[in-house]
Amino acid sequence: MPTTTSLTTTYAGKSSAMWVKAAILSGNTLANGGMTIMPNITYKSVLHKLSTDGLLVDATCDFTATSTVTITERTLTLEPFQVNLQLCKKDFLASWQAEEMGFSANKVLAKSFADYLLAYVVEKVANSIETSIWNGVNATSGQVAGIMTLLTADAALPTANEVAGTTLSASNIIEEMGKLVTAIPAAVYGADDLKLYVSQAAAKFYIRALGGFSVAATSNNGTDNKGTQWYTNGTLTFDGIPVFVANGLTANQMLAAQTSNLFFGCGLLNDSNEVRVLDMAELDGSDNVRMILRASYAVNYHSVSDIVTYGITNAAN
């Protein structure tokens, strides 16, 4: 009899955590520490902001309350999403068998065909979430309102924190990144977790500019006189501030913010999270596999006055 591949598998509750976590957190921004992650939120989490004035006064012998304490809040309200995907086993079986037999460059091998298919789906979901957390639109199915989307509608964003954008290139990227740094508020500048979030396109331009052979380079031969060979996929900084490449940003977008001011909330261990792999052969005789994944997430920031935007238009102020 011919060999058959049966893989009906269910992951639910805590058993789903591995795959749900991979799907949600393995995108570029979240996997590399670009946001503060708040896991295991049931539905909503409140982000409190405390501000004071007149805190320090001349000393006296009495206790006299000083300052006015103002507490404001923003909320992370999770939105549920799902993946309903149907794949044909024969389109993936050969690749999985080659991997299991050692004919693959992958360092981590899938233990089962079900895991192999799940890894494929997880990668696609992670890429979608990466885009959504930065430029997602709530009205678009499968997306939440991303950071840049929220900022375009926030009337509290100071006008001084909005840097007008242009089409970035290797010849203007250093000047434009300089504008972003100049606009950083004094209260934030120098913070340990301050980062310049740039698009992948902007990062490429910056690397090329530092490689020399352009008017934007610090010297004709670029960094360390190595020309275009200077960069070896390491870390980047600008004026001493770490540069974070966020793949979810569009080509001409940048952002200056603290990691502690950008929040990603999810519900990894909620009972509503579930991953299923269903082999349809026993149900309809087909060679199809259905993948079902359910989870929830949301993004927000804490203090808009500490964020500097580049390349977006705030329609609220």
C-alpha positions in Angstrom: 0.0 0.0 0.0 1.3 3.5 -0.7 2.5 5.6 2.2 0.0 8.1 3.5 0.7 11.2 5.6 -1.9 11.8 8.3 -1.3 14.9 10.5 -4.5 15.9 12.2 -3.2 17.8 15.3 -4.8 20.2 17.8 -2.9 22.7 19.9 -5.1 24.5 22.5 -4.6 26.5 25.7 -1.0 26.4 26.9 -0.1 23.9 24.2 -0.7 26.6 21.6 1.7 29.1 23.3 4.7 28.0 21.2 3.1 28.5 17.9 1.0 31.5 18.8 4.1 33.2 20.3 6.1 32.5 17.1 3.4 33.9 14.9 2.9 37.0 16.9 6.4 37.8 18.2 8.9 36.7 15.5 8.5 39.7 13.2 11.4 42.0 12.9 10.4 44.7 15.3 9.2 42.4 18.1 11.9 39.8 17.8 14.6 42.4 18.1 13.3 44.4 21.1 11.8 47.3 19.2 8.8 47.6 21.5 7.8 46.9 25.1 5.9 43.6 25.0 3.0 43.1 27.4 1.9 39.4 27.2 -1.1 37.6 28.6 -3.5 40.4 28.5 -7.1 39.1 28.9 -8.8 41.9 27.0 -7.6 45.4 28.0 -4.6 46.9 29.8 -4.3 50.5 31.0 -1.1 52.5 30.4 -0.9 55.1 33.2 1.1 58.4 32.7 1.9 60.5 35.8 3.0 64.1 35.6 3.8 66.6 38.3 4.6 70.3 38.5 6.3 72.4 41.3 7.7 69.3 42.8 10.8 70.9 44.4 10.3 73.8 46.9 12.2 75.5 49.7 12.5 73.5 52.9 10.4 74.2 56.0 9.8 72.5 59.3 6.2 71.5 58.3 4.8 69.0 55.9 3.2 70.9 53.1 2.0 69.0 50.0 3.8 70.1 46.9 3.0 69.8 43.2 -0.1 68.9 41.3 -0.2 65.3 40.3 -2.0 64.5 37.0 -2.6 60.9 36.0 -3.7 60.2 32.4 -4.1 56.9 30.7 -4.1 55.2 27.4 -5.4 51.7 26.8 -4.3 48.6 25.0 -7.4 46.9 23.8 -6.8 43.6 22.2 -8.4 42.7 18.9 -8.9 39.1 18.0 -7.7 37.8 14.6 -7.7 34.4 12.9 -6.0 32.5 10.1 -8.0 30.1 8.1 -5.7 28.6 5.5 -6.0 25.6 3.2 -2.8 24.0 1.8 -2.2 20.9 -0.4 0.1 18.4 1.2 1.7 17.4 -2.0 3.0 20.9 -2.6 5.0 20.8 0.7 5.7 17.1 1.3 8.8 16.9 -0.9 10.5 19.9 0.7 9.8 18.5 4.2 11.2 15.1 3.3 14.3 16.7 1.8 14.8 18.6 5.0 14.4 15.6 7.2 16.9 13.6 5.1 19.5 16.4 5.6 19.3 17.9 2.1 18.5 21.4 3.5 20.5 24.3 4.8 18.0 24.9 7.7 19.6 24.6 11.1 16.3 23.8 12.9 14.4 20.9 11.4 10.7 20.4 11.7 10.0 17.2 13.8 6.8 16.5 11.9 5.1 17.5 8.7 2.5 19.4 10.7 5.3 21.4 12.3 6.7 22.1 8.9 3.4 23.5 7.6 2.9 25.5 10.9 6.4 27.1 10.5 5.4 28.2 7.0 2.1 29.8 8.2 3.8 31.4 11.3 6.4 33.2 9.1 3.6 34.6 6.9 1.6 35.7 10.0 4.6 37.3 11.6 5.3 39.4 8.5 1.7 40.6 8.4 1.8 41.6 12.0 5.1 43.5 11.4 3.4 45.7 8.9 0.2 46.1 11.0 1.9 47.2 14.2 3.4 50.2 12.3 1.0 51.1 9.5 -2.0 48.9 10.1 -5.5 50.3 9.6 -8.2 49.2 12.0 -10.8 49.1 9.2 -8.7 46.6 7.2 -9.4 43.0 8.1 -6.6 41.3 10.1 -5.0 44.6 11.1 -4.9 46.9 14.1 -4.4 50.6 14.2 -0.6 50.8 13.9 1.7 53.3 15.7 2.1 55.6 12.7 -1.7 55.4 12.1 -2.4 56.4 15.7 0.1 59.3 15.5 -1.6 60.7 12.4 -4.8 61.1 14.3 -3.4 62.2 17.7 -4.2 65.9 18.3 -1.8 65.9 21.3 1.3 65.4 19.1 3.2 68.6 19.3 3.7 70.4 16.0 7.5 70.7 16.8 7.6 66.9 16.9 6.4 66.5 13.3 9.2 66.5 10.8 8.1 66.9 7.2 9.3 64.1 5.1 10.7 63.8 1.6 11.7 61.0 -0.8 14.8 59.6 0.9 17.9 58.7 -1.0 21.6 58.0 -0.2 22.4 61.7 -0.9 19.9 63.2 1.5 19.5 60.5 4.2 22.1 62.0 6.6 20.5 65.4 6.4 17.0 64.1 6.9 18.0 61.9 9.9 19.6 65.0 11.3 16.3 66.8 11.2 14.7 63.9 13.2 17.4 64.1 15.9 17.2 67.9 16.1 13.5 67.6 16.9 13.9 65.2 19.8 12.6 66.9 23.0 15.3 67.7 25.7 13.5 65.4 28.2 14.0 62.4 25.9 17.4 63.1 24.3 20.0 60.9 26.0 17.6 58.3 27.3 19.1 54.8 27.4 16.3 53.3 25.3 16.0 56.1 22.7 16.1 54.8 19.2 15.7 56.1 15.7 13.3 53.8 14.0 13.8 53.8 10.2 12.4 51.8 7.3 14.5 49.2 5.6 14.8 51.5 2.6 16.2 54.3 4.8 18.7 52.0 6.4 20.0 50.9 3.0 20.4 54.6 2.0 22.2 55.3 5.3 24.6 52.4 4.8 25.4 53.4 1.3 26.0 57.0 2.3 28.5 55.9 5.0 30.2 53.8 2.4 31.5 56.9 0.7 31.6 57.8 -3.0 28.7 60.3 -2.6 28.3 63.9 -1.5 26.7 62.7 1.8 29.7 60.7 2.9 32.1 61.9 5.6 35.0 61.0 3.3 35.3 59.8 -0.3 36.2 56.3 1.0 33.5 56.2 3.6 33.7 54.7 7.1 37.2 53.5 8.1 38.2 54.0 4.4 36.5 50.7 3.5 34.1 52.1 0.9 31.0 50.1 0.3 32.6 47.1 2.2 32.4 48.8 5.6 29.1 47.3 6.6 28.9 43.7 7.8 25.3 43.5 9.0 26.1 44.9 12.4 24.5 47.6 14.5 24.0 51.2 13.3 24.0 54.5 15.1 23.4 58.1 14.1 24.8 60.9 16.3 25.3 58.3 19.0 21.7 57.1 18.9 20.9 53.5 18.0 19.2 53.0 14.6 16.5 50.4 14.6 15.4 49.0 11.3 11.6 48.4 11.5 10.5 46.5 8.4 6.9 47.6 9.0 7.7 51.3 8.3 7.2 52.5 4.7 10.1 53.6 2.6 10.0 57.3 3.6 9.0 57.0 7.3 11.1 57.4 10.4 10.4 57.8 14.1 12.4 58.8 17.2 11.0 57.2 20.4 11.9 55.2 23.5 11.3 51.5 23.5 9.6 52.0 26.8 7.1 54.3 25.2 5.9 51.8 22.5 3.8 49.0 23.6 2.7 45.7 22.0 0.0 43.8 23.9 -1.1 40.2 23.3 -2.8 37.3 25.0 -0.5 34.4 24.5 -2.0 32.1 27.1 -5.6 33.0 26.8 -8.1 30.2 26.4 -9.2 31.8 23.1 -5.8 31.2 21.6 -5.8 28.0 19.5 -3.9 26.4 16.7 -5.3 23.4 14.7 -3.9 21.4 11.9 -6.7 19.4 10.2 -6.0 16.7 7.6 -9.0 16.7 5.3 -8.3 13.3 3.8 -10.6 11.5 6.3 -13.4 14.0 5.8 -13.6 14.6 2.1 -10.9 12.4 0.6 -8.8 15.4 -0.6 -5.1 16.0 -0.1 -5.7 19.3 1.6 -4.7 20.5 5.1 -6.5 23.2 6.9 -4.6 25.5 9.3 -6.5 27.4 12.0 -4.9 30.0 14.3 -6.6 32.4 16.6 -5.0 35.0 18.8 -5.2 38.7 19.7 -2.9 41.8 19.9 -2.8 45.6 19.9 -0.3 48.4 19.9 -0.2 51.8 21.5 2.2 54.4 22.9 2.3 56.1 26.3 3.4 59.7 25.9 2.9 61.3 22.5 4.9 64.4 23.4 8.1 62.2 23.7 7.8 60.9 20.1 9.1 62.6 16.9 7.6 61.6 13.6 9.0 61.8 10.1 7.1 61.4 6.9 3.6 61.3 8.1 0.9 64.0 8.2 -1.0 64.6 11.4 -4.6 65.5 10.3 -5.7 66.2 13.9 -3.7 69.4 14.6 
